[in-house]
């Protein structure tokens, strides 16, 4: 997954391989485009569950999106940035930054604040667990926090 630059549009594209040598044709994610004469420094994220179901998440302008296939997109949040994704089993997890907080959409539940005064999340998962690390605030001091989710 990468943020391409085609005809001024900074849209995200994805390709897949099973052997590291042969790749599927590059496919644009979503329907809209983001014309921008700069690099937005927000590359999105891509997660797979154990059955190889793909979960891409990305930002376009100020909205975070996901999709079940490359052509359809589903907006997750407005005024949002820096999305990351993982799975716990087959349940998708999506995190993003919004208004100084780290937000989560856990499966199909409504989005909620995961951590106030937090940003810069990284998440990884394997089978029945995920691990998230992020910059948070404890007793008024910025620190790196980490949590195992099951």
DSSP file (Angstrom, degrees, kcal/mol; ACC not computed):
  #  RESIDUE AA STRUCTURE BP1 BP2  ACC     N-H-->O    O-->H-N    N-H-->O    O-->H-N    TCO  KAPPA ALPHA  PHI   PSI    X-CA   Y-CA   Z-CA
    1    1 A X              0   0    0      0, 0.0     2,-0.3     0, 0.0    13,-0.2   0.000 360.0 360.0 360.0 132.7    0.0    0.0    0.0
    2    2 A X  E     -A   13   0A   0     11,-2.2    11,-2.9     9,-0.0     2,-0.8  -0.987 360.0-108.7-151.8 158.8    1.4    3.4   -0.9
    3    3 A X  E     -A   12   0A   0     -2,-0.3     9,-0.3     9,-0.2     8,-0.1  -0.829  44.1-159.2 -91.4 111.5    0.3    6.9   -1.6
    4    4 A X        -     0   0    0      7,-2.9     2,-0.3    -2,-0.8    -1,-0.0  -0.252  15.2-140.3 -84.8 171.9    0.7    7.5   -5.3
    5    5 A X        +     0   0    0      5,-0.2     2,-0.5    -2,-0.1     5,-0.2  -0.829  34.8 155.8-135.7  96.9    1.0   10.7   -7.3
    6    6 A X  B >  S-C    9   0B   0      3,-1.9     3,-2.3    -2,-0.3     5,-0.1  -0.985  74.3 -19.7-126.5 121.4   -0.9   10.5  -10.6
    7    7 A X  T 3  S-     0   0    0     -2,-0.5    -1,-0.1     1,-0.3     3,-0.1   0.850 127.6 -52.3  50.3  40.5   -2.1   13.6  -12.4
    8    8 A X  T 3  S+     0   0    0      1,-0.2    28,-2.0    27,-0.1     2,-0.4   0.372 109.5 125.6  82.7  -4.2   -1.8   15.6   -9.1
    9    9 A X  B <   -CD   6  35B   0     -3,-2.3    -3,-1.9    26,-0.2     2,-0.7  -0.764  48.2-157.9 -93.5 131.3   -3.9   13.1   -7.0
   10   10 A X        +     0   0    0     24,-3.5    -5,-0.2    -2,-0.4     2,-0.2  -0.504  37.6 153.7-103.3  60.2   -2.3   11.7   -3.9
   11   11 A X        -     0   0    0     -2,-0.7    -7,-2.9    -5,-0.1     2,-0.3  -0.506  45.0-109.0 -91.2 158.6   -4.5    8.6   -3.6
   12   12 A X  E     -A    3   0A   0     17,-0.3    17,-3.1    -9,-0.3     2,-0.3  -0.688  32.8-171.7 -90.5 139.5   -3.6    5.3   -2.0
   13   13 A X  E     -AB   2  28A   0    -11,-2.9   -11,-2.2    -2,-0.3     2,-0.3  -0.887   3.5-160.3-126.0 156.3   -3.0    2.2   -4.1
   14   14 A X  E     + B   0  27A   0     13,-2.1    13,-2.3    -2,-0.3     2,-0.3  -0.988  10.0 177.8-139.0 147.0   -2.5   -1.5   -3.1
   15   15 A X        -     0   0    0     -2,-0.3     2,-0.3    11,-0.2    11,-0.1  -0.958  15.1-149.7-140.0 158.3   -1.0   -4.5   -4.7
   16   16 A X        -     0   0    0     -2,-0.3     8,-2.4     9,-0.1     2,-0.3  -0.931  11.8-178.1-132.7 154.9   -0.6   -8.1   -3.3
   17   17 A X  B     -E   23   0C   0     -2,-0.3     6,-0.1     6,-0.2    -2,-0.0  -0.988  19.0-168.2-145.8 151.2    1.8  -10.9   -3.7
   18   18 A X  S    S+     0   0    0      4,-0.5     5,-0.1    -2,-0.3    -1,-0.1   0.508  95.6  31.0-111.7 -12.4    2.1  -14.5   -2.3
   19   19 A X  S    S-     0   0    0      3,-0.5     4,-0.1     0, 0.0    -2,-0.0   0.424 100.7-116.9-125.9  -1.3    5.6  -15.2   -3.4
   20   20 A X  S    S+     0   0    0      2,-0.3     3,-0.1     1,-0.1    -3,-0.0   0.466 104.4  66.4  78.4   0.1    7.4  -11.8   -3.3
   21   21 A X  S    S+     0   0    0      1,-0.3     2,-0.5     0, 0.0    -1,-0.1   0.698  91.4  52.5-119.2 -40.0    8.0  -12.0   -7.1
   22   22 A X        -     0   0    0      0, 0.0    -4,-0.5     0, 0.0    -3,-0.5  -0.892  67.7-170.5-108.3 129.8    4.6  -11.8   -8.8
   23   23 A X  B     -E   17   0C   0     -2,-0.5    -6,-0.2    -6,-0.1     3,-0.1  -0.889  23.5-117.4-122.0 147.6    2.2   -8.9   -7.9
   24   24 A X        -     0   0    0     -8,-2.4     3,-0.1    -2,-0.3    -1,-0.0  -0.385  53.5 -81.2 -70.2 159.4   -1.4   -8.2   -8.6
   25   25 A X        -     0   0    0      1,-0.1    -1,-0.1   -10,-0.1    -9,-0.1  -0.345  56.4 -95.6 -60.1 144.5   -2.1   -5.1  -10.7
   26   26 A X        -     0   0    0    -11,-0.1     2,-0.4    -3,-0.1   -11,-0.2  -0.401  44.5-162.3 -62.6 135.2   -2.0   -1.9   -8.6
   27   27 A X  E     -B   14   0A   0    -13,-2.3   -13,-2.1    -2,-0.1     2,-0.2  -0.983  16.0-125.6-126.6 132.0   -5.5   -0.9   -7.5
   28   28 A X  E     -B   13   0A   0     -2,-0.4     2,-0.4   -15,-0.2   -15,-0.3  -0.522  26.1-128.2 -72.7 139.2   -6.7    2.5   -6.3
   29   29 A X        -     0   0    0    -17,-3.1   -17,-0.3    -2,-0.2    42,-0.2  -0.766  66.0  -5.9 -89.8 132.2   -8.5    2.5   -2.9
   30   30 A X  S    S-     0   0    0     40,-2.2    42,-0.1    -2,-0.4    37,-0.0  -0.057  78.0 -90.6  80.9 179.6  -11.8    4.2   -2.7
   31   31 A X  S    S+     0   0    0      2,-0.0    -1,-0.1     0, 0.0    41,-0.1   0.771  94.2  69.8-103.4 -34.8  -13.8    6.3   -5.2
   32   32 A X        -     0   0    0      1,-0.0     2,-0.3    28,-0.0    -3,-0.0  -0.197  67.0-138.9 -82.3 174.8  -12.7    9.9   -4.4
   33   33 A X        -     0   0    0    -22,-0.1     2,-0.6     2,-0.0    -2,-0.0  -0.943   4.0-142.5-133.1 156.7   -9.4   11.6   -5.1
   34   34 A X        -     0   0    0     -2,-0.3   -24,-3.5     2,-0.1     2,-0.6  -0.898  13.4-160.8-122.1  98.9   -7.2   14.0   -3.2
   35   35 A X  B     +D    9   0B   0     -2,-0.6     2,-0.3   -26,-0.3   -26,-0.2  -0.713  29.5 152.6 -81.0 119.2   -5.5   16.5   -5.4
   36   36 A X        -     0   0    0    -28,-2.0     2,-1.0    -2,-0.6     4,-0.1  -0.967  46.0-145.5-154.3 128.4   -2.6   17.9   -3.4
   37   37 A X  S    S+     0   0    0     -2,-0.3     2,-0.3     2,-0.1   -28,-0.1  -0.371  83.5  49.4 -92.0  54.8    0.7   19.4   -4.5
   38   38 A X  S    S-     0   0    0     -2,-1.0     2,-0.6     0, 0.0    -2,-0.1  -0.958  93.0 -91.7-170.9 171.1    2.5   17.9   -1.5
   39   39 A X        -     0   0    0     -2,-0.3    -2,-0.1     1,-0.1   -34,-0.0  -0.913  29.5-152.0 -98.6 119.8    3.0   14.7    0.4
   40   40 A X        -     0   0    0     -2,-0.6    -1,-0.1     2,-0.1     3,-0.0   0.526  22.9-134.3 -73.9  -3.9    0.4   14.5    3.2
   41   41 A X  S    S+     0   0    0      1,-0.1     2,-0.3     2,-0.0    -1,-0.1   0.859  75.3 107.4  55.6  37.3    2.7   12.3    5.5
   42   42 A X        +     0   0    0     17,-0.1    17,-0.3     1,-0.1    -1,-0.1  -0.757  39.9 172.5-146.1  91.9   -0.3   10.0    6.2
   43   43 A X        -     0   0    0     -2,-0.3    -1,-0.1     1,-0.2    -2,-0.0   0.501  32.6-136.2 -87.7  -4.1    0.1    6.7    4.4
   44   44 A X        -     0   0    0     39,-0.1     2,-0.3    12,-0.1    14,-0.2  -0.297  21.3-102.9  77.0-170.5   -2.8    4.7    5.8
   45   45 A X  E     -F   57   0D   0     12,-2.6    12,-2.6    39,-0.1     2,-0.4  -0.977  16.5-148.3-154.5 161.6   -2.4    1.1    6.9
   46   46 A X  E     +F   56   0D   0     -2,-0.3     2,-0.3    10,-0.2    10,-0.2  -0.996  15.6 179.5-139.7 128.4   -3.3   -2.4    5.8
   47   47 A X  E     -F   55   0D   0      8,-1.8     8,-2.8    -2,-0.4     2,-0.4  -0.932   9.8-157.7-128.3 153.7   -4.1   -5.4    8.0
   48   48 A X  E     -F   54   0D   0     -2,-0.3    39,-0.2     6,-0.2     6,-0.2  -0.983  10.0-141.7-128.6 141.5   -5.0   -9.0    7.2
   49   49 A X    >   -     0   0    0      4,-1.8     3,-2.0    -2,-0.4    41,-0.1  -0.348  43.7 -87.7 -88.5-178.8   -6.9  -11.5    9.3
   50   50 A X  T 3  S+     0   0    0     39,-0.5    40,-0.1     1,-0.3    -1,-0.1   0.734 129.6  53.7 -63.6 -22.9   -6.0  -15.2    9.5
   51   51 A X  T 3  S-     0   0    0      2,-0.1    -1,-0.3     0, 0.0     3,-0.1   0.212 121.0-107.2 -95.7  14.8   -8.2  -16.0    6.4
   52   52 A X    <   +     0   0    0     -3,-2.0     2,-0.4     1,-0.3    -2,-0.1   0.690  63.9 157.3  67.4  22.2   -6.4  -13.3    4.4
   53   53 A X        -     0   0    0      1,-0.0    -4,-1.8     2,-0.0     2,-0.3  -0.672  36.9-133.7 -75.4 131.3   -9.3  -10.8    4.5
   54   54 A X  E     -F   48   0D   0     -2,-0.4     2,-0.4    14,-0.2    -6,-0.2  -0.652  21.7-171.2 -94.3 140.4   -7.8   -7.4    3.9
   55   55 A X  E     -F   47   0D   0     -8,-2.8    -8,-1.8    -2,-0.3     2,-0.3  -0.844   9.5-177.2-130.0  95.2   -8.6   -4.2    5.9
   56   56 A X  E     -FG  46  67D   0     11,-0.7    11,-0.8    -2,-0.4     2,-0.4  -0.718   0.9-174.7 -88.5 144.4   -7.2   -1.0    4.4
   57   57 A X  E     +FG  45  66D   0    -12,-2.6   -12,-2.6    -2,-0.3     2,-0.3  -0.994  12.3 158.5-133.5 142.6   -7.6    2.3    6.2
   58   58 A X  E     - G   0  65D   0      7,-2.0     7,-3.3    -2,-0.4     2,-0.4  -0.983  33.8-118.7-157.8 165.0   -6.6    5.7    4.9
   59   59 A X  E     - G   0  64D   0    -17,-0.3     2,-0.4    -2,-0.3     5,-0.2  -0.901  18.8-175.8-110.0 137.6   -7.1    9.4    5.1
   60   60 A X  E >  S- G   0  63D   0      3,-2.7     3,-2.1    -2,-0.4     2,-0.7  -0.973  70.9 -41.6-132.3 121.1   -8.3   11.6    2.3
   61   61 A X  T 3  S-     0   0    0     -2,-0.4   -27,-0.0     1,-0.3    -2,-0.0  -0.517 127.0 -26.5  58.7-104.3   -8.4   15.3    3.1
   62   62 A X  T 3  S+     0   0    0     -2,-0.7    18,-2.0    17,-0.1    17,-0.9   0.137 119.6  90.6-122.8  20.3   -9.8   15.2    6.7
   63   63 A X  E <   -GH  60  78D   0     -3,-2.1    -3,-2.7    15,-0.2     2,-0.4  -0.942  63.0-141.9-121.2 138.9  -11.7   11.9    6.6
   64   64 A X  E     -GH  59  77D   0     13,-2.7    12,-3.6    -2,-0.4    13,-1.3  -0.841  26.8-174.4 -97.0 134.8  -10.6    8.4    7.5
   65   65 A X  E     -GH  58  75D   0     -7,-3.3    -7,-2.0    -2,-0.4     2,-0.3  -0.808  15.0-173.0-123.8 162.3  -12.0    5.6    5.2
   66   66 A X  E     -GH  57  74D   0      8,-1.7     8,-3.2    -2,-0.3     2,-0.3  -0.908   8.7-163.5-140.3 171.0  -11.9    1.8    5.0
   67   67 A X  E     -G   56   0D   0    -11,-0.8   -11,-0.7    -2,-0.3     6,-0.1  -0.984  27.2-148.2-156.6 148.9  -13.2   -0.6    2.4
   68   68 A X  S    S+     0   0    0     -2,-0.3     2,-0.3     1,-0.2   -14,-0.2   0.733  97.2  16.8 -86.0 -26.0  -14.0   -4.2    2.0
   69   69 A X  S    S-     0   0    0      3,-0.4     3,-0.3    -3,-0.1   -39,-0.3  -0.918  91.5-101.9-137.6 168.6  -12.9   -4.1   -1.6
   70   70 A X  S    S+     0   0    0     -2,-0.3   -40,-2.2     1,-0.2    -1,-0.0   0.768 113.8  48.7 -64.7 -28.0  -10.8   -1.6   -3.5
   71   71 A X  S    S+     0   0    0    -42,-0.2     2,-0.3   -40,-0.0    -1,-0.2   0.830 101.4  63.6 -87.6 -31.5  -13.7    0.2   -5.3
   72   72 A X        -     0   0    0     -3,-0.3    -3,-0.4   -42,-0.1     2,-0.4  -0.718  64.6-167.2 -95.4 144.3  -16.1    0.9   -2.4
   73   73 A X        -     0   0    0     -2,-0.3     2,-0.5    -6,-0.1    -6,-0.2  -0.954  10.4-158.7-129.3 150.5  -15.2    3.1    0.5
   74   74 A X  E     -H   66   0D   0     -8,-3.2    -8,-1.7    -2,-0.4     2,-0.2  -0.981  20.6-132.2-127.7 118.0  -16.8    3.6    3.9
   75   75 A X  E     +H   65   0D   0     -2,-0.5   -10,-0.3   -10,-0.2     3,-0.1  -0.504  24.1 178.7 -68.5 135.8  -16.1    6.8    5.8
   76   76 A X  E     -     0   0D   0    -12,-3.6     2,-0.3     1,-0.4    35,-0.2   0.803  61.6  -3.2-101.1 -45.1  -15.2    6.1    9.5
   77   77 A X  E     -H   64   0D   0    -13,-1.3   -13,-2.7     3,-0.0    -1,-0.4  -0.998  54.6-140.1-155.3 144.3  -14.5    9.5   10.9
   78   78 A X  E    S+H   63   0D   0     -2,-0.3   -15,-0.2   -15,-0.2     3,-0.1  -0.636  89.8  29.5 -97.5 162.9  -14.3   13.2    9.9
   79   79 A X  S    S+     0   0    0    -17,-0.9    20,-0.4    -2,-0.2     2,-0.3   0.931  99.9 132.7  52.0  49.5  -11.6   15.5   11.3
   80   80 A X        +     0   0    0    -18,-2.0     2,-0.3    -3,-0.3    18,-0.2  -0.867  32.4 173.5-133.2 159.4   -9.4   12.5   11.6
   81   81 A X  E     +I   97   0E   0     16,-1.9    16,-3.0    -2,-0.3   -17,-0.1  -0.966  50.3  34.3-156.8 167.6   -5.8   11.4   10.7
   82   82 A X  E     -     0   0E   0     -2,-0.3    39,-0.3    14,-0.2     2,-0.1   0.870  66.1-167.9  52.0  56.1   -3.2    8.7   11.0
   83   83 A X  E     -     0   0E   0     13,-0.1     2,-0.3    -3,-0.1    13,-0.2  -0.450   9.0-177.9 -74.7 146.8   -5.3    5.6   10.9
   84   84 A X  E     -I   95   0E   0     11,-2.3    11,-2.6    -2,-0.1     2,-0.3  -0.953   6.9-159.0-136.4 157.4   -3.9    2.1   11.7
   85   85 A X  E     +I   94   0E   0     -2,-0.3     2,-0.3     9,-0.2     9,-0.2  -0.953  16.6 157.8-140.9 155.3   -5.6   -1.3   11.6
   86   86 A X  E     -I   93   0E   0      7,-2.0     7,-3.0    -2,-0.3     2,-0.4  -0.937  27.8-123.2-159.0 175.5   -5.4   -4.8   13.0
   87   87 A X  E     -I   92   0E   0     -2,-0.3     2,-0.5     5,-0.2     5,-0.2  -0.973   3.7-158.8-127.7 145.8   -7.5   -7.8   13.7
   88   88 A X  E >  S-I   91   0E   0      3,-2.5     3,-2.1    -2,-0.4     2,-0.5  -0.950  83.5 -47.7-114.8 105.1   -8.3   -9.8   16.8
   89   89 A X  T 3  S-     0   0    0     38,-3.7   -39,-0.5    -2,-0.5    38,-0.1  -0.599 123.1 -27.7  65.4-119.8   -9.4  -13.1   15.3
   90   90 A X  T 3  S+     0   0    0     -2,-0.5     2,-0.6   -41,-0.1    -1,-0.3   0.394 115.5 106.4-104.4   1.6  -11.8  -11.9   12.6
   91   91 A X  E <   -I   88   0E   0     -3,-2.1    -3,-2.5     1,-0.0     2,-0.2  -0.714  66.2-138.0 -84.0 119.7  -12.8   -8.7   14.5
   92   92 A X  E     -I   87   0E   0     -2,-0.6    15,-3.2    -5,-0.2     2,-0.4  -0.510  13.6-161.3 -78.3 145.4  -11.3   -5.6   12.9
   93   93 A X  E     -IJ  86 106E   0     -7,-3.0    -7,-2.0    13,-0.2     2,-0.4  -0.994   6.7-174.2-122.0 131.6   -9.8   -2.8   15.0
   94   94 A X  E     -IJ  85 105E   0     11,-1.9    11,-2.4    -2,-0.4     2,-0.3  -0.996   1.6-174.8-128.0 129.3   -9.3    0.7   13.5
   95   95 A X  E     +IJ  84 104E   0    -11,-2.6   -11,-2.3    -2,-0.4     2,-0.3  -0.899  10.5 160.3-117.8 149.0   -7.5    3.5   15.4
   96   96 A X  E     - J   0 103E   0      7,-1.4     7,-3.5    -2,-0.3     2,-0.4  -0.976  37.6-104.2-158.7 165.4   -7.1    7.1   14.4
   97   97 A X  E     +IJ  81 102E   0    -16,-3.0   -16,-1.9    -2,-0.3     2,-0.3  -0.771  38.9 165.3 -95.3 139.2   -6.3   10.5   15.8
   98   98 A X  E >   - J   0 101E   0      3,-2.6     3,-1.9    -2,-0.4   -18,-0.1  -0.877  64.8 -18.8-156.4 122.4   -9.0   13.1   16.2
   99   99 A X  T 3  S-     0   0    0    -20,-0.4    18,-0.2    -2,-0.3     3,-0.1   0.847 126.8 -48.0  52.9  42.1   -9.1   16.4   18.2
  100  100 A X  T 3  S+     0   0    0      1,-0.3    18,-1.1    16,-0.1    17,-0.3   0.477 120.3  98.5  83.2   2.8   -6.1   15.4   20.4
  101  101 A X  E <  S-J   98   0E   0     -3,-1.9    -3,-2.6    16,-0.2     2,-0.6  -0.851  73.0-121.7-121.5 157.3   -7.4   11.9   21.2
  102  102 A X  E     -JK  97 115E   0     13,-3.1    12,-3.1    -2,-0.3    13,-2.1  -0.890  35.8-160.7 -95.4 122.9   -6.8    8.4   19.9
  103  103 A X  E     -JK  96 113E   0     -7,-3.5    -7,-1.4    -2,-0.6     2,-0.3  -0.636   5.8-159.5-103.9 160.1  -10.1    6.9   18.7
  104  104 A X  E     -JK  95 112E   0      8,-2.5     8,-2.2    -2,-0.2     2,-0.5  -0.998  16.4-162.5-138.7 143.4  -11.1    3.3   18.1
  105  105 A X  E     -J   94   0E   0    -11,-2.4   -11,-1.9    -2,-0.3     2,-0.8  -0.975  20.2-161.9-118.3 113.0  -13.7    1.4   16.1
  106  106 A X  E >   -J   93   0E   0     -2,-0.5     3,-1.8     4,-0.3     2,-0.3  -0.843  58.2 -50.6-101.1 103.9  -13.8   -2.0   17.6
  107  107 A X  T 3  S-     0   0    0    -15,-3.2   -13,-0.1    -2,-0.8   -16,-0.0  -0.520 118.0 -27.1  66.2-129.6  -15.5   -4.4   15.2
  108  108 A X  T 3  S+     0   0    0     -2,-0.3    -1,-0.2     2,-0.0     3,-0.1   0.299 106.6 122.2-100.6   8.9  -18.8   -2.8   14.1
  109  109 A X  S <  S-     0   0    0     -3,-1.8     3,-0.1     1,-0.1     2,-0.1  -0.222  74.7 -88.7 -66.2 159.9  -19.3   -0.8   17.3
  110  110 A X        -     0   0    0      1,-0.1    -4,-0.3    -5,-0.1    -1,-0.1  -0.387  53.7 -92.8 -65.7 146.5  -19.6    2.9   17.2
  111  111 A X        +     0   0    0    -35,-0.2     2,-0.3    -6,-0.1    -6,-0.2  -0.274  53.0 174.3 -59.3 147.7  -16.3    4.9   17.4
  112  112 A X  E     -K  104   0E   0     -8,-2.2    -8,-2.5    -3,-0.1     2,-0.4  -0.958  40.0 -83.0-148.5 164.7  -15.2    5.9   20.8
  113  113 A X  E     -K  103   0E   0     -2,-0.3   -10,-0.3   -10,-0.2     3,-0.2  -0.595  35.8-179.2 -70.9 125.6  -12.2    7.6   22.5
  114  114 A X  E    S-     0   0E   0    -12,-3.1     2,-0.3    -2,-0.4   -11,-0.2   0.840  73.9  -0.4 -90.1 -43.5   -9.6    5.0   23.2
  115  115 A X  E >  S-K  102   0E   0    -13,-2.1   -13,-3.1     3,-0.1     3,-0.5  -0.941  70.0-135.2-150.8 125.5   -7.1    7.4   24.9
  116  116 A X  T 3  S+     0   0    0     -2,-0.3    21,-0.5     1,-0.2   -15,-0.2  -0.431  91.0  17.3 -73.4 154.2   -7.4   11.1   25.6
  117  117 A X  T 3  S+     0   0    0    -17,-0.3     2,-0.3     1,-0.2   -16,-0.2   0.919 102.0 129.5  48.4  52.9   -4.4   13.3   24.8
  118  118 A X    <   +     0   0    0    -18,-1.1     2,-0.3    -3,-0.5    18,-0.2  -0.942  25.1 151.4-137.1 155.3   -2.9   10.5   22.7
  119  119 A X  E     +L  135   0F   0     16,-2.3    16,-2.8    -2,-0.3   -17,-0.1  -0.954  42.9  59.6-163.9 178.9   -1.4   10.2   19.2
  120  120 A X  E     -     0   0F   0     -2,-0.3     2,-0.2    14,-0.2    -1,-0.1   0.904  64.7-172.8  58.0  52.7    1.1    8.3   17.0
  121  121 A X  E     -     0   0F   0    -39,-0.3     2,-0.4    13,-0.2    13,-0.2  -0.473  14.9-173.5 -78.6 146.0   -0.4    4.8   17.3
  122  122 A X  E     -L  133   0F   0     11,-2.5    11,-2.7    -2,-0.2     2,-0.4  -0.991  10.0-173.9-131.7 138.3    1.2    1.6   16.0
  123  123 A X  E     +L  132   0F   0     -2,-0.4     2,-0.3     9,-0.2     9,-0.2  -0.989  10.1 178.8-138.9 144.6   -0.7   -1.7   16.2
  124  124 A X  E     -L  131   0F   0      7,-2.1     7,-3.1    -2,-0.4     2,-0.3  -0.982   9.5-168.5-140.7 150.1    0.1   -5.3   15.4
  125  125 A X  E     -L  130   0F   0     -2,-0.3     2,-0.3     5,-0.3     5,-0.2  -0.972  14.5-175.7-143.3 157.2   -1.9   -8.4   15.7
  126  126 A X  E >   -L  129   0F   0      3,-2.5     3,-1.8    -2,-0.3     2,-0.2  -0.920  62.2 -54.6-152.1 126.0   -1.7  -12.2   15.7
  127  127 A X  T 3  S+     0   0    0     -2,-0.3   -38,-3.7     1,-0.3   -77,-0.1  -0.194 126.6   5.1  43.8-102.4   -4.6  -14.6   16.0
  128  128 A X  T 3  S+     0   0    0    -40,-0.2     2,-0.3    -2,-0.2    -1,-0.3   0.164 124.3  50.7-100.7  19.3   -6.5  -13.7   19.2
  129  129 A X  E <   -L  126   0F   0     -3,-1.8    -3,-2.5   -42,-0.2     2,-0.3  -0.993  52.9-162.4-151.8 158.7   -4.6  -10.6   20.3
  130  130 A X  E     -LM 125 149F   0     19,-2.3    19,-3.5    -2,-0.3     2,-0.4  -0.962  11.7-147.6-135.4 154.3   -3.3   -7.2   19.2
  131  131 A X  E     -LM 124 148F   0     -7,-3.1    -7,-2.1    -2,-0.3     2,-0.4  -0.992  13.5-168.6-124.2 128.3   -0.7   -4.9   20.7
  132  132 A X  E     -LM 123 147F   0     15,-2.5    15,-2.5    -2,-0.4     2,-0.4  -0.954   4.6-174.6-118.2 136.8   -1.0   -1.2   20.5
  133  133 A X  E     +LM 122 146F   0    -11,-2.7   -11,-2.5    -2,-0.4     2,-0.3  -0.975  17.5 154.1-124.3 142.5    1.7    1.4   21.3
  134  134 A X  E     - M   0 145F   0     11,-2.3    11,-3.0    -2,-0.4     2,-0.6  -0.984  47.6 -95.0-160.0 163.5    1.1    5.1   21.3
  135  135 A X  E     +LM 119 144F   0    -16,-2.8   -16,-2.3    -2,-0.3     9,-0.2  -0.791  55.8 160.4 -86.5 122.6    2.2    8.4   22.7
  136  136 A X  E     - M   0 143F   0      7,-3.1     7,-2.7    -2,-0.6     2,-0.4  -0.687  37.7-108.8-131.9-175.2    0.0    9.3   25.7
  137  137 A X  E     + M   0 142F   0    -21,-0.5     2,-0.4     5,-0.2     5,-0.2  -0.985  26.2 179.3-125.3 127.1   -0.1   11.5   28.7
  138  138 A X  E >  S- M   0 141F   0      3,-2.9     3,-2.0    -2,-0.4    -2,-0.0  -0.993  77.2 -13.9-127.9 123.6    0.2   10.2   32.3
  139  139 A X  T 3  S-     0   0    0     -2,-0.4    -1,-0.1     1,-0.3     3,-0.1   0.875 130.2 -53.5  51.6  41.1    0.2   12.7   35.2
  140  140 A X  T 3  S+     0   0    0      1,-0.2     2,-0.4    -3,-0.0    -1,-0.3   0.466 116.9 111.1  78.4   1.6    0.7   15.5   32.8
  141  141 A X  E <   -M  138   0F   0     -3,-2.0    -3,-2.9     0, 0.0     2,-0.2  -0.907  68.5-122.5-113.6 137.3    3.8   14.0   31.2
  142  142 A X  E     +M  137   0F   0     -2,-0.4     2,-0.3    -5,-0.2    -5,-0.2  -0.549  44.7 155.6 -74.2 138.1    4.1   12.6   27.7
  143  143 A X  E     -M  136   0F   0     -7,-2.7    -7,-3.1    -2,-0.2     2,-0.6  -0.955  46.2 -98.5-153.3 167.1    5.1    8.9   27.6
  144  144 A X  E     -M  135   0F   0     -2,-0.3     2,-0.3    -9,-0.2    -9,-0.2  -0.855  40.1-167.4 -94.9 126.7    4.9    5.8   25.4
  145  145 A X  E     -M  134   0F   0    -11,-3.0   -11,-2.3    -2,-0.6     2,-0.4  -0.842   5.7-168.9-113.9 151.1    2.1    3.5   26.4
  146  146 A X  E     -M  133   0F   0     -2,-0.3     2,-0.4   -13,-0.2   -13,-0.2  -0.999   4.9-179.4-140.9 139.9    1.5   -0.1   25.3
  147  147 A X  E     -M  132   0F   0    -15,-2.5   -15,-2.5    -2,-0.4     2,-0.5  -1.000  23.1-136.5-143.5 141.9   -1.5   -2.4   25.8
  148  148 A X  E     -M  131   0F   0     -2,-0.4     2,-0.4   -17,-0.2   -17,-0.2  -0.850  24.5-159.4 -93.9 128.5   -2.3   -5.9   24.8
  149  149 A X  E      M  130   0F   0    -19,-3.5   -19,-2.3    -2,-0.5    -2,-0.0  -0.898 360.0 360.0-111.1 138.0   -5.9   -6.3   23.5
  150  150 A X              0   0    0     -2,-0.4    -1,-0.1   -21,-0.2   -19,-0.0   0.327 360.0 360.0-129.4 360.0   -7.8   -9.6   23.5
